[in-house]
Amino acid sequence: MAKETKSLTCAPESESDLIEIWQTFGWELFSTQEVRDTESHLEQGFGDTINSVTTTTHYIKLTFQRDPANVPHYAELKALENEFNSVPYPGDCPTGYSVLKIFIGFMLCTIPGVYMLVKTILAASARPKWKQDYAEYLAKRQEIYSRAQAVACS
């Protein structure tokens, strides 16, 4: 059977945790590459001013390989990996606007202010459910990961 390859990107602070997770599923780290990209350009400001805007992207690209013939309990680890990957992510945490932004929205016009206020109230009311969903997401993935660790160590 041919070797499998998997590439993913992550934040620099998550690199060691991700390597550990995927090694549990039988993947071997093949390469790691740190990517820093800085882009600068000029933008028109208020009036006659010109602003220099710089955006920086910083992430780690990890490449893993796995030879199914050399991974003990390959079928079981592959099934657990599929289960791990299929746990639905609850999405990003709902956010609203700061009090200052809402105030500015009301100063500009009533409609933006009302919209911002309603969005903030809805986000605040949705946050407890999101926290519960996110905790369940993490718990489910941790349970699957623990089972994979037990299989990998046997």
C-alpha positions as CSV (number, residue, x, y, z in Angstrom):
1,M,0.0,0.0,0.0
2,A,1.3,3.5,-0.8
3,K,2.2,6.1,1.8
4,E,-0.5,8.6,2.8
5,T,0.4,12.3,3.1
6,K,-1.4,15.0,5.1
7,S,-0.7,18.7,5.3
8,L,-2.2,21.2,7.6
9,T,-1.5,24.7,9.0
10,C,-1.6,25.9,12.5
11,A,-0.7,28.8,14.8
12,P,2.9,28.6,16.1
13,E,1.8,28.0,19.7
14,S,-0.3,24.9,18.6
15,E,2.5,23.2,16.7
16,S,3.7,20.7,19.4
17,D,0.1,19.8,20.4
18,L,-0.9,19.1,16.8
19,I,2.2,17.0,16.2
20,E,1.4,14.9,19.3
21,I,-2.2,14.4,18.3
22,W,-1.5,13.2,14.7
23,Q,1.4,11.0,15.8
24,T,-1.1,9.2,18.0
25,F,-3.1,8.3,14.9
26,G,0.0,6.8,13.3
27,W,1.3,9.8,11.3
28,E,5.0,10.7,11.3
29,L,6.1,14.3,10.9
30,F,7.7,14.6,7.5
31,S,8.4,18.3,7.4
32,T,7.6,21.6,9.2
33,Q,7.8,25.0,7.6
34,E,7.4,28.3,9.4
35,V,5.7,30.9,7.1
36,R,5.9,34.6,7.8
37,D,4.4,36.9,5.2
38,T,4.4,40.7,5.6
39,E,2.5,42.8,3.1
40,S,2.6,46.6,3.1
41,H,0.7,49.1,1.1
42,L,-0.5,52.7,1.2
43,E,-4.1,53.7,1.8
44,Q,-5.9,57.0,1.5
45,G,-6.7,58.4,5.0
46,F,-8.9,61.3,6.0
47,G,-8.4,64.4,3.9
48,D,-4.9,64.5,2.3
49,T,-3.3,61.9,4.5
50,I,-1.8,58.7,3.3
51,N,-1.4,55.8,5.7
52,S,1.0,52.9,5.5
53,V,-0.7,49.7,6.3
54,T,1.2,46.5,7.1
55,T,-0.4,43.1,7.6
56,T,1.6,40.1,8.8
57,T,0.6,36.4,8.5
58,H,2.5,33.9,10.6
59,Y,1.7,30.2,10.7
60,I,3.3,26.8,10.6
61,K,2.8,24.3,7.8
62,L,3.1,20.7,9.0
63,T,3.4,17.7,6.6
64,F,2.8,14.2,7.8
65,Q,3.3,10.8,6.2
66,R,2.0,7.4,7.2
67,D,2.7,4.0,5.7
68,P,-0.3,1.8,6.5
69,A,1.8,-1.3,6.2
70,N,4.1,-0.1,9.1
71,V,1.4,1.3,11.5
72,P,0.2,-1.2,14.1
73,H,-3.6,-1.3,14.4
74,Y,-3.8,0.8,11.3
75,A,-7.5,0.1,10.5
76,E,-8.6,0.9,14.1
77,L,-6.5,4.1,14.2
78,K,-7.9,5.2,10.8
79,A,-11.4,4.7,12.0
80,L,-10.8,6.7,15.2
81,E,-9.1,9.4,13.1
82,N,-12.2,9.6,10.9
83,E,-14.4,9.8,13.9
84,F,-12.1,12.5,15.5
85,N,-12.3,14.6,12.3
86,S,-16.1,14.2,11.9
87,V,-16.9,15.8,15.3
88,P,-18.8,19.0,14.2
89,Y,-17.1,22.2,15.1
90,P,-19.7,24.6,16.8
91,G,-18.4,27.7,14.9
92,D,-16.9,30.8,16.3
93,C,-18.0,32.4,19.5
94,P,-20.8,34.9,18.9
95,T,-19.6,38.5,19.3
96,G,-21.3,41.8,19.5
97,Y,-20.2,45.4,19.5
98,S,-18.6,47.5,22.3
99,V,-20.7,50.1,24.1
100,L,-18.6,52.8,22.3
101,K,-19.4,51.4,18.8
102,I,-23.1,51.2,19.7
103,F,-23.0,54.8,20.8
104,I,-21.3,55.9,17.6
105,G,-23.9,53.9,15.6
106,F,-26.7,55.7,17.4
107,M,-25.0,59.1,16.8
108,L,-24.7,58.3,13.0
109,C,-28.2,57.2,12.6
110,T,-30.8,55.3,14.6
111,I,-30.9,52.2,12.3
112,P,-27.2,51.2,12.6
113,G,-27.3,51.8,16.4
114,V,-30.4,49.6,16.7
115,Y,-28.8,46.9,14.5
116,M,-25.6,46.9,16.6
117,L,-27.5,46.8,19.9
118,V,-29.7,43.9,18.7
119,K,-26.7,42.0,17.4
120,T,-24.9,42.5,20.7
121,I,-27.9,41.3,22.7
122,L,-28.4,38.2,20.5
123,A,-24.7,37.4,20.7
124,A,-24.7,37.7,24.5
125,S,-27.8,35.4,24.7
126,A,-26.2,32.8,22.3
127,R,-22.8,32.7,24.1
128,P,-23.8,30.3,26.9
129,K,-25.1,27.8,24.3
130,W,-22.0,28.2,22.2
131,K,-19.8,27.6,25.3
132,Q,-21.7,24.4,26.1
133,D,-21.5,23.2,22.5
134,Y,-17.8,24.0,22.4
135,A,-17.2,22.1,25.7
136,E,-19.0,19.1,24.3
137,Y,-16.9,19.3,21.1
138,L,-13.7,19.3,23.1
139,A,-14.9,16.5,25.4
140,K,-15.9,14.3,22.4
141,R,-12.6,14.9,20.6
142,Q,-10.7,14.2,23.9
143,E,-12.6,10.9,24.4
144,I,-11.7,9.8,20.9
145,Y,-8.1,10.9,21.3
146,S,-7.8,8.9,24.5
147,R,-9.2,5.8,22.8
148,A,-6.6,6.3,20.0
149,Q,-3.8,6.6,22.6
150,A,-4.9,3.3,24.1
151,V,-4.8,1.6,20.7
152,A,-1.5,3.1,19.8
153,C,0.1,2.0,23.0
154,S,-1.2,-1.6,22.8
